[in-house]
Amino acid sequence: MKAFLIDRYKKGGALRLGQSPEPQLRENDVMVEIHAASVNPLDAKIRDGEFKLILPYRLPLVLGNDVAGVVVRVGANVRQFKPGDEVYARPDQDRIGTFAEYIAIDAADVALKPANLTMEEAASVPLVALTAWQALVERAKLQKGQRVLIHAGSGGVGTIAIQLAKHLGAQVATTVSMANIDLVKSLGADVVVDYKKDDFEKVLKGYDVVLNSLGKETLEKSLAALKPGGKLISISGPPDPDFARENGFGWLLQQVVRFLSFGIRRKAKRRGIGYSFLFMTANGAQLSKITSLIEAGAIRPVIDRAFPFEKTNEALEYVETGRVKGKVVIAMK
């Protein structure tokens, strides 16, 4: 099958369009003919080798972490899906590879595609929506009336997280550039800070939750926006000891992770704030709940641009500009 692969880790390197064996169908899997995929900053980070210590992939590797398509075969143990079903998913981190014609995915990680979305729209959803869900619902346990600050509100995670937080009844603040103020307000943001003009940590105080997807400076400044007892959740790192334990890291790697997050954990503890790192995981049951919210009109995907499959490298380059509103998708069909 046709696929975009990397043969070695290289910062900024181009993906190679080539042939890859069709994936093996396990007894708990569904085989999906891919109609659309989406591009995430995670794809660039994997290509660059940023995760090679914690995600030891076998090379050559087909990239891609989001998929929408049609089930063509099911494993012997699969009962909830059948050939012809339109589905979408974020494959497990050990089994990525959506920049291709087919992918085999554990059925537990798959959900039926929202009926009111196109394949391209559906492909934009899983990774970012699961990230928002796991951060705000699972980790933060966000409640009605609480206040949450979502950084980079016009990005892939941000556009979904704003809508999810509003659905949960929270008051939402976000940071964007002036060009994206109208977009995030249309998604439900109550307070919008132009990060190029104002220092958010001086404007926003007493928040219950901060969802950070930016760098170390923004992460540390976010402590000032939180009240004692608040929660600082970061999807951009640094990883914390809980993450290392949950992923079965060896003693040495656990100590490395402990060291990397020591500074922010210490500063958070001094203020009575909880810090945690979130690396989202595939989850079909959660994705089905997100499907219900999409079909009910509570959440809508935001698509910046669609590229044909042959232009996957251009799509990745565009994502790396950091100027994407919502998501970039790749259309196979």
Secondary structure, DSSP 4 states (H G I P E B T S, - for coil): -EEEEESS--TTPPPEEEE-PPPPPPTTEEEEEEEEEEE-HHHHHHHHTTTTTTS-PPSSEE----EEEEEEEE-TT--S--TT-EEEE---GGG---SBSEEEEEGGGEEEPPTTS-HHHHHTSHHHHHHHHIIIIIIS---TT-EEEESSTTSHHHHHHHHHHHHTT-EEEEEE-GGGHHHHHHHT-SEEEETTTS-HHHH--SEEEEEE-S-HHHHHHGGGGEEEEEEEEESSS---HHHHHHTT--HHHHHHHHHHHHHHHHHHHHTT-EEEE------HHHHHHHHHHHHTTS----EEEEEEGGGHHHHHHHHHTT--SSEEEEE--
